[in-house]
Amino acid sequence: MGIGFLATLAALVIGLLVSSAKSSFDAKGELIRNVAVQILQLDGNLRRLGPPADPIRNKVLQLVSAQVARMSGGQEPLSHMPQVDRSGGSVTVDVQHALARISASDPALTGTVDKAAQQVEQLEQFRYLAMASAGSAITVPLLVVMLLWLAGIAAGWNVIGAPNRTVLGVTILCALSMACAIFLILEMDSPFGGLLHVSVEPLQAALAQLRQ
């Protein structure tokens, strides 16, 4: 009865950990897609502004290129969230000032400039959201308690089980299964590195559009 009680508790905890890791994984993937959409929309508006907006497009291209390189493993390994360029805030201010100068020089472009400025502001919000979302979604004490419960369950099996190859094989198989479950939980908790990772294809597509 005690082993059954521990097994029930362990199953509940594993379910909570999987749900938490999966929610964090999906949220970070959605963040990447939203950033890519905003970049494409910003690029479209900058193209409508013509040659005066080319320096702005070059700055956006440099920032996106650096971020894609980091997320693709081209510069340094990542764990939970891609490292956000600390110079992004100053670049955002420079872009906003450049857009203001374009609007002042040609009032006919004010509507397009306003849309581009809103998209730049939205990208800045995504940058802060990425910084705020950094870190692990897994509660370490909960994971440790779950491991202790699993160890207690395995110990209980071996206490009441006969010392033969069948019991040993079942114990090893269950231990490997639990290890795989924990491995998948930790992999989903690190969506920008490891075997399971969110796709950077949306940002790569946006980068290809910027380079055209």
Secondary structure, DSSP 8 states (H G I E B T S, - for coil): -HHHHHHHHHHHHHHHHHHHHHHHHHHHHHHHHHHHHHHHHHHHHHHHH-GGGHHHHHHHHHHHHHHHHHHTTSSS--SSS----TTHHHHHHHHHHHHHHHHHH-GGGHHHHHHHHHHHHHHHHHHHHHHHT-S--S-HHHHHHHHHHHHHHHHHHHHHS-SSHHHHHHHHHHHHHHHHHHHHHHHHT-TTSSSS----HHHHHHHHHHH-
